Structures are given as C-alpha cells and as structure tokens.
Amino acid sequence: MAGRRDFSQEAHRPMIGVLRRPRTRLAHLTRALTMSVFSRQRQFITLKPLDGDAGSPAPPLTDGRTECLIVDSPEALDDLATEISASFRDSVAALKARVARGCVVCLARRPRVDGVGSVVVGYEIAERGVFSALGRRIAVSGDVVFSHYVEVLPEYRGQRIHRLLFSTRDSYFRQRGGRVVCGVCAPRNHASLQALRRDGATIVGTVERISLLRVFVLSYTPSDRITQLFAGAERNGADART
Ligand SMILES: CC(C)(COP(=O)(O)OP(=O)(O)OC[C@H]1O[C@@H](n2cnc3c(N)ncnc32)[C@H](O)[C@@H]1OP(=O)(O)O)[C@@H](O)C(=O)NCCC(=O)NCCS
C-alpha cells in the first residue's frame, strides 16, 4: 500500500513541477524587476590589528592535520595546481592572475584520504595597500592588509580551518610590516562573521551601494572614514607597543 502511494506521488512529480514552475518564474521575474529598479547592497567593514594582544598566546598555524602555506608567485601556484579543487569560486587561472597583480594566496592542505598526496581544502586571498568593496578600490597605506576572500570546501567547514588560514596570513604580513587586516562581510554571512569574531576582528563600519533604475547609481564608500579607521588602528597599535 505504502509502495503504491509512493508510486503515485512519483508519477505526479513532473506534473507538480510544471504547475509550480510558473509561480517560481514569476517570483524570479518580480525579483529581477525590483532589483533593476532599486537595489541596496551593504557590507560590514571588519578590522583587526596585527599586533594582537601581547599577553595572549599566538594563534596556531596548524591543527596537526592541516598545513597552510603562502603562495606569492604565479610559479608557486603552478606547482600546486593539481591539488586545487575546481569547485572553489576562483579557478587556478583566476588565482594566478590575482597573484600576478600583487595578491598573496594562503592555501590550506590536508593529506588525501587514500594517502597519496594532498588536497587544498581552503584558501584566502589578501593584498596590501588597498581597500576594496562593492566594486570600488581605494588605495590605503601599505601596512594595511585587505582580505579579499576566503573559502573552505563545504565538507571541511566548521573545523576552524579559517583560523589557520588567517593566522598563517597574519604571520606572513606581520613579518613584512603589516599593521592591520581589514575586510568586508555581508551581514547575512553568519558563518564568516562567527569565524571573523573568533579571529579577533571587530565590525567598525559599513559600506553601502544603492542603485536606482540602473542608471543612477549612488555608490557610497566612506573613503575618508576608512582612512581614519586605519589611521586609528595603527595609532592604537603604536600606543599598545609603547
Ligand atoms: C566562512 C568560511 C570560510 C568559514 O570557514 P570555516 O573553516 O568553516 O570556519 P569555522 O570552522 O571557524 O566555522 C565558522 C562558523 O561556520 C559555521 N559552520 C560550522 N560548520 C559548518 C558547516 N558544516 N557548514 C557551514 N557552516 C558551518 C558555524 O557558524 C561556525 O561557527 P561556530 O562554530 O562558532 O558555530 C566558510 O563557511 C566558507 O567557505 N563559506 C563560503 C564562502 C564565504 O562565505 N566566504 C566568506 C566571504 S568573504
């Protein structure tokens, strides 16, 4: 009896799909129309001084299973290309182009399950001297490090790999005069906000872009406020060291 009910549901599934599709299409159309008339994007600005708290222990660079390494030349990325999953947002070619333009990529690797070689399970892209959000780039002091993007493969999330990537990146830039790390994060990205909070970053402001009729675009990036924030973070860092 149960089998028969499943069978009839199965038989009706294509029909239900067809009936639902126009409604889904209408919803998509309505959203696209609304977005073309008005859209508002907002991101939090996060900030973390690289001096950290002198009293607290340095964050770990490995968890015993994960190895993080810095790639700051396109050739170094070539050597690791076969370990980088095609399911990441950025392809190897895109990462290479970023590195060629001055970005630094941190890769997190784990040994393969079959024990043969390693697999890249996460990466982070950072760049110094720039603040970038919602399609705009602002030149800032060279000791400011901007975190463009971080991603961990879904099956490895929740294992604090984000923290290892960030601490490896921080150590690299600290040794090269980096003073503060900043980034932007969508207010709805709870996983990222949680990870950033745990890493010691705080939300210090927002950037916003409002688009009206796609013709009139009011792009709001408070560049002077951003410069002030970085100057403040650097001053605080200097105060803490004296
Ligand atoms: C943001 C991201 C990099 C965090 O990496 P991570 O190594 O999983 O970080 P953490 O282990 O510290 O987990 C952070 C939070 O993710 C959430 N999380 C935990 N397990 C998860 C899972 N299996 N799937 C999704 N999110 C999970 C939790 O909220 C966790 O915080 P909590 O443990 O305090 O509850 C990862 O979720 C990701 O790649 N997201 C997609 C890309 C993205 O949004 N990048 C940031 C944009 S700049």
The ligand as an SDF file (V2000), in Angstrom:
LIG
                    3D

 48 50  0  0  0  0  0  0  0  0999 V2000
   33.2700   31.4530    6.0480 C   0  0  0  0  0  0  0  0  0  0  0  0
   34.0630   30.1540    5.9840 C   0  0  0  0  0  0  0  0  0  0  0  0
   35.3550   30.4210    5.2300 C   0  0  0  0  0  0  0  0  0  0  0  0
   34.4000   29.7170    7.4130 C   0  0  0  0  0  0  0  0  0  0  0  0
   35.3720   28.6760    7.3590 O   0  0  0  0  0  0  0  0  0  0  0  0
   35.4240   27.5090    8.4860 P   0  0  0  0  0  0  0  0  0  0  0  0
   36.7820   26.9080    8.4260 O   0  0  0  0  0  0  0  0  0  0  0  0
   34.2690   26.6250    8.3560 O   0  0  0  0  0  0  0  0  0  0  0  0
   35.2920   28.4080    9.8290 O   0  0  0  0  0  0  0  0  0  0  0  0
   34.9680   27.8700   11.3000 P   0  0  0  0  0  0  0  0  0  0  0  0
   35.3300   26.4360   11.4540 O   0  0  0  0  0  0  0  0  0  0  0  0
   35.5780   28.8560   12.2450 O   0  0  0  0  0  0  0  0  0  0  0  0
   33.3730   27.9640   11.4070 O   0  0  0  0  0  0  0  0  0  0  0  0
   32.7570   29.2290   11.3810 C   0  0  0  0  0  0  0  0  0  0  0  0
   31.2680   29.0970   11.5020 C   0  0  0  0  0  0  0  0  0  0  0  0
   30.7540   28.4010   10.3660 O   0  0  0  0  0  0  0  0  0  0  0  0
   29.5360   27.7310   10.7400 C   0  0  0  0  0  0  0  0  0  0  0  0
   29.6580   26.3020   10.3990 N   0  0  0  0  0  0  0  0  0  0  0  0
   30.0910   25.2910   11.1540 C   0  0  0  0  0  0  0  0  0  0  0  0
   30.0340   24.1310   10.4830 N   0  0  0  0  0  0  0  0  0  0  0  0
   29.5630   24.4120    9.2710 C   0  0  0  0  0  0  0  0  0  0  0  0
   29.2870   23.6490    8.1240 C   0  0  0  0  0  0  0  0  0  0  0  0
   29.4820   22.3450    8.1070 N   0  0  0  0  0  0  0  0  0  0  0  0
   28.8010   24.2820    7.0290 N   0  0  0  0  0  0  0  0  0  0  0  0
   28.6110   25.6130    7.0270 C   0  0  0  0  0  0  0  0  0  0  0  0
   28.8760   26.4040    8.1050 N   0  0  0  0  0  0  0  0  0  0  0  0
   29.3410   25.8060    9.1980 C   0  0  0  0  0  0  0  0  0  0  0  0
   29.3600   27.9370   12.2120 C   0  0  0  0  0  0  0  0  0  0  0  0
   28.5130   29.0400   12.4110 O   0  0  0  0  0  0  0  0  0  0  0  0
   30.7810   28.2610   12.6630 C   0  0  0  0  0  0  0  0  0  0  0  0
   30.8370   28.9980   13.8470 O   0  0  0  0  0  0  0  0  0  0  0  0
   30.6100   28.2600   15.2820 P   0  0  0  0  0  0  0  0  0  0  0  0
   31.4380   27.0150   15.2590 O   0  0  0  0  0  0  0  0  0  0  0  0
   31.0580   29.2690   16.2770 O   0  0  0  0  0  0  0  0  0  0  0  0
   29.1480   27.9760   15.3530 O   0  0  0  0  0  0  0  0  0  0  0  0
   33.2570   29.0240    5.2820 C   0  0  0  0  0  0  0  0  0  0  0  0
   31.9980   28.9140    5.9150 O   0  0  0  0  0  0  0  0  0  0  0  0
   33.0480   29.2560    3.7930 C   0  0  0  0  0  0  0  0  0  0  0  0
   33.8880   28.8710    2.9810 O   0  0  0  0  0  0  0  0  0  0  0  0
   31.9280   29.9040    3.4070 N   0  0  0  0  0  0  0  0  0  0  0  0
   31.6310   30.1570    1.9760 C   0  0  0  0  0  0  0  0  0  0  0  0
   32.4910   31.2800    1.4210 C   0  0  0  0  0  0  0  0  0  0  0  0
   32.3070   32.5490    2.2250 C   0  0  0  0  0  0  0  0  0  0  0  0
   31.2150   32.9310    2.5910 O   0  0  0  0  0  0  0  0  0  0  0  0
   33.4380   33.2480    2.4510 N   0  0  0  0  0  0  0  0  0  0  0  0
   33.4690   34.4870    3.1750 C   0  0  0  0  0  0  0  0  0  0  0  0
   33.1720   35.5870    2.2500 C   0  0  0  0  0  0  0  0  0  0  0  0
   34.4660   36.7570    2.2720 S   0  0  0  0  0  0  0  0  0  0  0  0
  1  2  1  0
  2  3  1  0
  2  4  1  0
  2 36  1  0
  4  5  1  0
  5  6  1  0
  6  7  2  0
  6  8  1  0
  6  9  1  0
  9 10  1  0
 10 11  2  0
 10 12  1  0
 10 13  1  0
 13 14  1  0
 14 15  1  0
 15 16  1  0
 15 30  1  0
 16 17  1  0
 17 18  1  0
 17 28  1  0
 18 19  1  0
 18 27  1  0
 19 20  2  0
 20 21  1  0
 21 22  1  0
 21 27  2  0
 22 23  1  0
 22 24  2  0
 24 25  1  0
 25 26  2  0
 26 27  1  0
 28 29  1  0
 28 30  1  0
 30 31  1  0
 31 32  1  0
 32 33  2  0
 32 34  1  0
 32 35  1  0
 36 37  1  0
 36 38  1  0
 38 39  2  0
 38 40  1  0
 40 41  1  0
 41 42  1  0
 42 43  1  0
 43 44  2  0
 43 45  1  0
 45 46  1  0
 46 47  1  0
 47 48  1  0
M  END
$$$$
